[in-house]
Amino acid sequence: MASPSERFLLHPMLPEAAITDDKEIHQRKEFLEFRDEDVERLQGINELAKKYADDVIEQFYHHLLQFEETRTFFREPRVLARVKELQREYFLGLTQGNYDAQYIANRVSIGAVHERIDLPVKAYLGMYNFYLRAVASRLFEAFKEAPDRALATFFSLMKLTFLDIGLAIDTYIYSRETTIREQQEAIRELSTPVLLLREGLLLLPIIGLIDNQRARQLTEQLLHSVRTNRAKVIVIDITGVPSVDTQVANHLIQAIDAARLMGARTIVTGVSPEIAQTLVTLGIDLSRVTTVGDLQNGIEQAEQLLGLTVVRVDGAAQPPQARES
Amino acid sequence: MQVPILKQGGYLIASIQDALTDDDLAHLQTALVRQVRQFRSRGVIIDVTALDVMDSFASRTLRHIAYMTRLLGAQTVIVGIQPDIAFSMVQLGLTLEGIETALDLEEGLMCLARQGRYNRDR
């Protein structure tokens, strides 16, 4: 059984093709002025890279393991070995001279992996910082006689690493955004239940803040429920709404008006003293809205409108208080 | 397009089947008001189920029809406003204030029957 981090390494998830699309890659490279001469320069130090790769990687992981925050990711020796090997591949890949779509896709997937295992961005950036410094010192050492070449090569390397960093960060952002989007979706779906309480009677309990989008969705759902359930009366309970402003009140009134156009009457319940004060102070016209103190009264009134009465059957279980008294 | 008006007992039923021009709406208004007087109708149902747009003119005409028929002693009920239409109407501020609405033709007929009973009992 592979550990979580390893599993993700084996099955990296590619984010939206947007990042890896050819035109986009070209733009990114152009922005960094990463051109053919850079590729040549990087290729030129490939042999050199092979020589000091192991050394740099060892140093790098030694550095990583000094920090508790990053150490937690490499508790298992197996994972550490595998990650080192991948790191070595990447390190050599930097000077291989091939930075095509395949390379980009690979970088993107690695970014996604790091995001999934929750590696902090600062650690990720720190890694590049470490690499650049480690390589720079060796590069200038190796090209002692040609400092110009060393500098040019270093710049080429810097361009490439910034390209990689850009991709990785975008992947981070993309992943987080996806998560947020999914959660928002889930919250939205959870937050607006329209319940059929009796024949022709819908209950709409609203909990939490109402924003424009939610209000719109709520109204839509309500109206469709009115049609499918042939509802004549709707009870909207706002006990769980912490505060109301002009906009929210208007949204509610709109929903109520729209429901009325479809022949359904609405009763609003659970208006708190605070909300009552706010509504009156804001001067919101609620004369068209029927309001009832609490949900129980609201339901009772709704039943009345529907011509229903609730009758206790003899011998049925009594509520506890009634039995005691 | 002329809107067919059906006489059903003491009620008139106008079923709008297609998008209407302003002229069509004006025709509908005249025809309904005339027939309410002619047949001494007690109720009018305007079914807009098939409409996919309701602009301010249409909404105003419906309101006017309701007021006019009321003066002639007939209650008007608008039925079949679809959810999306209802939503866009309130956003445009077209709330058909003071006019009976019902989900569909059946509910509309029940609504008129209820009103009729109420009026008789009084």
Contacts between the chains, C-beta under 8 A, distances in Angstrom:
chain1	res1	chain2	res2	distance
A	219	B	87	5.9
A	220	B	83	6.8
A	220	B	87	6.7
A	223	B	83	3.4
A	223	B	84	7.8
A	223	B	86	5.7
A	223	B	87	6.2
A	224	B	83	5.1
A	226	B	83	7.2
A	226	B	103	7.1
A	227	B	82	7.5
A	227	B	83	5.8
A	227	B	103	6.9
A	230	B	103	5.9
A	230	B	107	7.4
A	232	B	103	7.7
A	232	B	107	7.6
A	254	B	87	7.7
A	254	B	90	4.5
A	254	B	91	6.8
A	255	B	90	8.0
A	257	B	90	4.3
A	257	B	95	4.6
A	258	B	83	7.6
A	258	B	86	4.0
A	258	B	87	5.1
A	258	B	89	7.0
A	258	B	90	4.6
A	259	B	86	7.3
A	260	B	95	7.4
A	260	B	101	6.1
A	261	B	78	7.7
A	261	B	81	4.6
A	261	B	85	7.8
A	261	B	86	4.2
A	261	B	89	6.0
A	261	B	90	7.2
A	261	B	95	7.1
A	261	B	96	6.2
A	261	B	101	5.3
A	262	B	81	5.4
A	262	B	82	8.0
A	262	B	83	6.9
A	262	B	86	5.3
A	262	B	101	6.6
A	262	B	103	5.7
A	263	B	79	7.0
A	263	B	101	4.7
A	263	B	102	3.7
A	263	B	103	4.4
A	263	B	107	5.7
A	263	B	108	7.8
A	263	B	111	7.5
A	264	B	103	7.3
